[in-house]
């Protein structure tokens, strides 16, 4: 058996819009609005009920306890706290999270709280959302209210989940809410998300709150598809677009020069003010990374990045994402080498498959294999000196998978969305044993 370090953190993760439901008890978010736009979300799905977690949280927390999950990463819905996008607090919204934290404490499950996981109040989007610099102050105020209420009950805070998704998919490609398709808007939104992160980290320090605060970035390993110079250059550009544009300002206080030059035809960066990058690079206690897949790049003329994707020939998940766990160990070791060995948590890792219930059970051997390979890769990285402190499986429940609606199942626990019945999958029972053993019994060697 390969063992993880003593005190390694084990957990599972969700996000507010994806599981909570309870639309009648919160304000409209950009995702509520996006779901109303025909063709934006598969099957016309929406998050008004989702997993009905606002009404079933006690049972869900008990299920976590039954599965021996010691940490739970969840997000707070900004639109549940400030329904109208102003500064008028919804006490009912705060009480829900207060009750959830109490339930977790009663079951001895530790909370890791994400302050923003994409559900911006629509009223703030109407003022420009993340394209409007004023949103930075609004985010700081929202976080202040959360710190006031829960600062002594939560020891692990994440400012933002996946700024690349917020900014690129939301404002650049338009695949996610609010659905803008504009490269300058993407760059401006990305900067304001990062700036708000730095401001909240500084506020956390000023308040002398106990615990740790960091940010979660979605990252991958980008490889050249061919040995040609153009293919290698494309891989560097994709890495700059997905990884370095967010890593470098947080850890180095600067945007990568090659990408600044590449983006220069789209913007003059006038939205970057004096002192912004110093703020963005406020020292974090950890880096959260969400890792799912890898990229193979080649030169593609006409694409705005001059980069196109090719297949690496690996097996794929139901999302169409290639499975290659070595990309995770490569990424973790690269972060150690390029960013002065930060403390890291894998805050999301998992896979969607076409799960089905048979005789009251859900057998999901492909997910078990995926998780086992990636945990094995984590151990390889730890052996190489990476300061990896914990791992959160995505996700605890099958849930609303954004533009894919309810068509993709990532959960360790199967959810029947008509009856809201929960069925722990075989992967949940396997993960339970990993946690109990603090280690892996490797079933076989994988390529």
Residue, then its C-alpha position, 0 to 999 in steps of 0.5 A: x500500500x502506498x501511504x499519504x503523509x500523516x494529517x493529509x486532508x481528505x474531502x469532497x466538494x460541491x458548489x452552491x448553484x449546482x446542488x442547493x436549489x431553493x430558488x425562491x429563497x435567494x435572488x436571481x443569479x447570472x446562471x438563473x438568467x442564462x438558463x432561461x436563454x434557449x439553447x444555452x443549457x442542455x435540455x433546458x435544465x436549470x438550477x431552481x431545484x437541483x439536488x434540493x440541498x437547502x432542504x436536505x442538507x442534514x441528510x447529505x451531511x449525515x451521508x458524508x459522515x457515513x462515508x467517513x468524509x472528514x472535510x467538505x468543500x462547499x461554496x456560498x451563494x452571493x445571490x442568497x446573501x444579497x438577493x438584489x445585488x445591493x448591500x441589503x443582507x438576506x438573513x434567511x440566506x445567512x441562516x442556511x449556511x449557519x445551520x449547515x456549519x452547525x450540522x457539519x460541526x455536529x458530525x465533526x466534518x471540517x468546512x472549506x468554504x469557497x466565496x465565489x463559485x460563479x453565481x453572481x447576482x444578476x443585478x450586479x451583472x446588469x451593471x457590467x459584472x466582472x467587466x466593471x471595476x466597481x465589482x471589486x468593492x462589492x465582492x470585498x463587502x460581500x466577503x466582509x459580511x461572510x467573515x463577520x458571521x463565519x470567520x470564527x467557524x471556518x479555517x479554510x477559505x477559497x476566494x475564487x473558484x477557477x477565474x479562467x472559467x469565470x472570465x473566459x467561458x463567461x465573457x470570452x467564449x460565451x459558453x457560460x453565464x453571462x454569455x459574452x463573446x468578447x476577448x477584451x471583456x475576458x481580459x478585463x473580467x479576469x483582471x477584476x476577479x484577480x484583483x478582488x481576490x487580492x483585496x479579500x486576502x488583504x482584508x483577511x489579514x487585516x482582520x487577523x482571522x485565524x486559518x488559511x486563505x487561498x485561491x483555486x485555479x483550474x490548470x492542466x498540463x499542455x504538451x506539444x502534439x509534435x516535435x515541430x517548433x510551431x507545435x511547441x510554441x502553440x503549447x506555450x501559448x495555451x499554457x499562457x492562456x490557461x495557466x500562467x495568465x492566472x498563476x503569474x500575477x498571483x505568485x509573481x506579481x506580473x502578467x506573463x510578457x509573451x501573453x501580454x504581447x499576444x493580447x496586445x492586439x485586443x486591448x491596451x490594458x488600461x484597466x490595469x492600474x498602479x498597485x493592482x498587481x501588488x495587490x493581486x500577489x498578496x501572499x496566499x496560504x495555499x494554492x487550490x488546483x482543479x485538475x481534470x484532463x490534459x491538452x495536446x497542442x498544434x499550430x492552427x492558423x486563424x485561431x486567435x491563439x494560433x493553437x489547436x487541439x489534437x488527440x493524445x490517444x488516451x481513453x476519455x470520460x463522458x465529457x470527452x476529456x482525455x484521461x492521463x494522470x501523469x499530467x497531474x504529477x507533471x503539473x504539480x512538479x512544475x508548480x513546485x519548480x516554477x512557483x517556489x513550491x507553494x502549499x497545494x490542495x487538489x480542490x477538485x478532481x474527478x470524472x463523469x461517466x454514464x452511471x446507471x442504477x442496477x438492482x439498487x446499486x451503481x457500479x462505476x469501475x471507470x471512475x474508481x480507476x480514474x481516481x486511483x490513477x490520479x491519487x497515485x499521481x499525487x503520491x508521485x508528486x509528493x515523492x518528488x517534493x511537492x508540498x501537497x496537503x490534501x485532495x477533494x474529490x469532485x463531486x460529492x453528488x451528481x448535480x447541475x453540470x452548468x451548460x450540460x445541465x443534468x446530463x453529466x454525472x460526476x458524483x460519488x453519490x448518484x442522485x435521482x433528480x425526480x425523486x431526490x434519492x441518493x445512492x452511494x456509488x461503488x466509487x464512494x465506498x472505494x474512496x471511503x476505504x482510501x480515507x480510512x487507510x490514508x493510502x492506496x492499494x494499487x489494483x494494477x499498473x496503468x498507462 
